[in-house]
């Protein structure tokens, strides 16, 4: 019976699952947009939105709570200094999942998960900024 089972196990032990989602959260915060399977994206959204909500508080207790999920200090500073202030007026729904394709080898449904205010950084805007200076 599957009564009150909240999340999927992804064929991994608890430690492996924890390591997987830690790595995915670090990548998501660092790049602000990643591609993964739909099932992992759904579970990642649950965890990452809780972390952003905690980070919006910005106090020492929030930093210690986030460090238990995000063991990378560089990523944590980006979360507190850049990402959390963008969502200070928003109560939730910081991430979007966009279904993309099926993976070639195993036909797993893939999805892109990104922050809702994600702006694609192109080479053209960087070169224009240099020309203006």
Beta strands, then each sheet from edge to edge (+ up, - down):
strand 1: 33-37
strand 2: 95-102
strand 3: 109-115
sheet 1: 1+ 3- 2+
end
